[in-house]
Amino acid sequence: MAKERTKKMSPQRQIERLWSEVLETKSIGYLLRAKIEQNLALLISNINSSFMGNRQLANQNTEDIQYSLRKIIESRVDDNGNIDEHLLFSLNAAFIEHRSKLNRRINDVSAELNEVNNKLLSIHRKVMKSNDEIIKFNTKNLEVAYNFIMGGDSKADAKTLSAEDIDIKCTALSKQNEQNNKNTSKLMKIVNEALDNTIEAQSQVSEKRERIFENRRVIMGIRKDIELFTDE
């Protein structure tokens, strides 16, 4: 009999335990969300740095290399004063092909980014739907609170569970929260790995920028001394 009394918790104790569990899950869930948004911000920063920063610097290098090579070829003439048209065409064709390939990739990536935007729009709609559910829930319970204050029938205004129903409801809510916890833990591992990968990618962006600047210094040296190669 004593054993049974030890196992049996009062409704208030059960509610306090459930609140403790769901609030802990809420805290972990918000931490998870913060890490995801941190990752998203870093990803957008990496994309912008790679495309608007590194890509444009690299493209400028390409244009300067093409200019320098063209000037050198055009300065080399035969005994009749003609330049090597075939070599000049081959040079331009290679750079045009390179530019065309990059244009195609810009379109491919833009299409993928647009898909991401559509996915984010869908996520935003889900967030707004959840917000609407919160507003409706709050409105309903404000009405209950108002009726309590005005001396209404509390049992008529609020759903009152029997002792048996309370045990069933507490068990169901505890299992639900336990499953939420498991899902959150799984997601946390995935998110942490993704965040680590993004941070690693950020360091690669910086490394590639250094390589681009190294090339830039060489290119600018060639452009400054172009007359050495063109006999001008």
Secondary structure as GFF3:
##gff-version 3
##sequence-region A 1 232
A	DSSP	alpha_helix	2	7	.	.	.	ID=ss1
A	DSSP	alpha_helix	11	48	.	.	.	ID=ss2
A	DSSP	pi_helix	49	55	.	.	.	ID=ss3
A	DSSP	alpha_helix	56	75	.	.	.	ID=ss4
A	DSSP	alpha_helix	85	149	.	.	.	ID=ss5
A	DSSP	alpha_helix	154	157	.	.	.	ID=ss6
A	DSSP	alpha_helix	163	224	.	.	.	ID=ss7
A	DSSP	alpha_helix	226	230	.	.	.	ID=ss8
###
